[in-house]
Amino acid sequence: MPLNNPPAAGPRVVVSSYTGDDAASRQISTGFPCAAVILMKDNIHQITMVKGGQVAHGGATTYHGAPPGTAIHATDGFTVSTSNIAVWTTQDTNTSPNVYYYVAIEEL
């Protein structure tokens, strides 16, 4: 029996990784605008970013948890960065040769 009103498709989810390249700013493309991104470096630190505001380790990433420039991109994926500021050294999101793992959820 065909469905007259099939359910709407849910958001796409991408699970992937990238290797840091020390660029001050780098876009990680997911193929869609993101509602949320969970980013982990070598399974040590986790940064969770959500559309309209960013949170990390219980606080906003603009205050702590990730270097400035780490954010959800307006149209495709998210941006990561490397900082020379000492406080960010364990939270950089694009430092070589680290491998970063992420889960990105599409914004509907």
C-alpha positions as CSV (number, residue, x, y, z in Angstrom):
1,M,0.0,0.0,0.0
2,P,1.6,3.3,-1.0
3,L,1.9,6.1,1.6
4,N,-0.2,9.1,0.7
5,N,1.7,11.3,3.2
6,P,5.3,9.9,3.5
7,P,7.2,11.2,6.5
8,A,9.6,14.1,5.8
9,A,13.2,13.3,5.5
10,G,15.2,14.0,8.7
11,P,18.5,15.9,8.8
12,R,21.6,14.5,7.2
13,V,24.5,13.6,9.5
14,V,28.1,13.5,8.5
15,V,30.7,11.6,10.6
16,S,34.2,12.2,9.4
17,S,37.7,13.5,10.2
18,Y,40.4,15.9,9.0
19,T,44.0,16.4,9.7
20,G,45.1,19.8,11.0
21,D,47.2,22.0,8.7
22,D,48.0,25.0,10.9
23,A,46.0,27.4,8.8
24,A,44.7,30.4,10.8
25,S,41.3,29.8,9.3
26,R,40.0,26.8,7.4
27,Q,36.5,25.7,6.3
28,I,35.5,22.1,6.7
29,S,32.8,21.4,4.1
30,T,29.9,19.1,4.9
31,G,27.7,19.8,1.9
32,F,25.0,21.5,4.0
33,P,24.5,24.2,6.6
34,C,24.9,22.7,10.1
35,A,22.6,23.0,13.1
36,A,25.3,21.4,15.4
37,V,28.8,20.1,15.2
38,I,30.6,17.9,17.8
39,L,34.4,18.1,17.3
40,M,37.0,16.0,19.1
41,K,40.8,16.2,18.9
42,D,42.6,12.9,19.4
43,N,39.7,11.8,21.7
44,I,40.9,14.3,24.4
45,H,38.9,17.5,24.0
46,Q,35.4,17.9,22.8
47,I,33.9,21.1,21.4
48,T,30.1,21.3,20.7
49,M,28.9,24.1,18.4
50,V,25.2,24.8,17.9
51,K,23.6,27.2,15.4
52,G,22.9,30.6,16.9
53,G,25.4,30.2,19.7
54,Q,28.4,28.1,20.5
55,V,28.9,26.0,23.6
56,A,32.0,24.2,24.8
57,H,32.8,22.6,28.2
58,G,29.7,24.3,29.7
59,G,30.5,27.8,28.3
60,A,30.4,29.8,25.2
61,T,33.4,29.3,22.9
62,T,33.9,33.0,22.6
63,Y,35.0,32.9,26.2
64,H,36.8,29.5,26.5
65,G,36.8,26.1,24.9
66,A,38.0,26.9,21.4
67,P,40.1,29.5,19.7
68,P,38.4,32.5,18.0
69,G,37.4,31.6,14.5
70,T,36.0,28.1,15.3
71,A,32.3,28.3,14.4
72,I,29.5,27.0,12.2
73,H,29.8,28.4,8.7
74,A,26.8,30.3,7.3
75,T,26.2,28.0,4.3
76,D,28.4,24.9,4.4
77,G,30.0,23.1,7.2
78,F,32.1,24.8,9.8
79,T,35.3,26.8,10.2
80,V,38.3,25.8,12.4
81,S,41.4,27.8,13.4
82,T,44.8,27.7,14.9
83,S,45.8,30.3,17.5
84,N,49.1,31.5,18.9
85,I,47.4,32.6,22.1
86,A,48.8,30.3,24.9
87,V,45.4,29.8,26.5
88,W,44.1,28.1,23.4
89,T,47.0,25.7,22.8
90,T,45.1,22.6,24.0
91,Q,41.9,23.7,22.2
92,D,43.1,24.6,18.8
93,T,40.9,23.0,16.1
94,N,43.4,23.0,13.2
95,T,46.9,22.2,14.5
96,S,49.1,19.7,12.6
97,P,49.6,16.8,12.8
98,N,46.5,16.3,15.0
99,V,43.6,14.3,13.6
100,Y,40.1,15.8,14.4
101,Y,36.9,13.8,14.4
102,Y,33.5,15.4,14.0
103,V,29.8,14.7,13.8
104,A,27.9,17.4,11.8
105,I,24.1,17.6,11.8
106,E,22.2,19.4,9.0
107,E,20.1,22.4,9.7
108,L,16.6,22.0,8.4
